[in-house]
């Protein structure tokens, strides 16, 4: 399981101190709509990232990995949360994911802005390409100027294999 996440470009550090951690989250259906919502009951929850632990969809990270690893986090419009700056990432930016067995280095391939609709985030084949080895997906909310959250940001990254 992932234990820490670092993205130096945006100053993100999760799981490196007691104020944040890497937890787990599962998908569920609410009012007929499929969703993944990380915990949000505490300040620490908002500063943390959550591995989608249903291994039918999201694999454990490794070098190499058997499939795609998904991490979800909150972005907030009025306070700082772990996912607030994911939208600032660009192609080539470094992401470091620590596990119990080692450190994995990823590079950002692209950033997606996906509407929160079944046609947007729910069925996006680039985001939800479950079986692609050595892939990392980071997902968070996006905010409009009026404070609403009608879309998600999704970071698509690939593992850099050691030389």
Secondary structure as GFF3:
##gff-version 3
##sequence-region A 1 163
A	DSSP	beta_strand	2	7	.	.	.	ID=ss1
A	DSSP	three_ten_helix	8	10	.	.	.	ID=ss2
A	DSSP	beta_strand	12	14	.	.	.	ID=ss3
A	DSSP	beta_strand	22	25	.	.	.	ID=ss4
A	DSSP	beta_strand	28	30	.	.	.	ID=ss5
A	DSSP	beta_strand	33	35	.	.	.	ID=ss6
A	DSSP	alpha_helix	43	46	.	.	.	ID=ss7
A	DSSP	beta_strand	49	52	.	.	.	ID=ss8
A	DSSP	beta_strand	68	73	.	.	.	ID=ss9
A	DSSP	three_ten_helix	86	88	.	.	.	ID=ss10
A	DSSP	beta_strand	94	99	.	.	.	ID=ss11
A	DSSP	beta_strand	102	115	.	.	.	ID=ss12
A	DSSP	pi_helix	118	122	.	.	.	ID=ss13
A	DSSP	beta_strand	135	142	.	.	.	ID=ss14
A	DSSP	beta_strand	151	159	.	.	.	ID=ss15
###
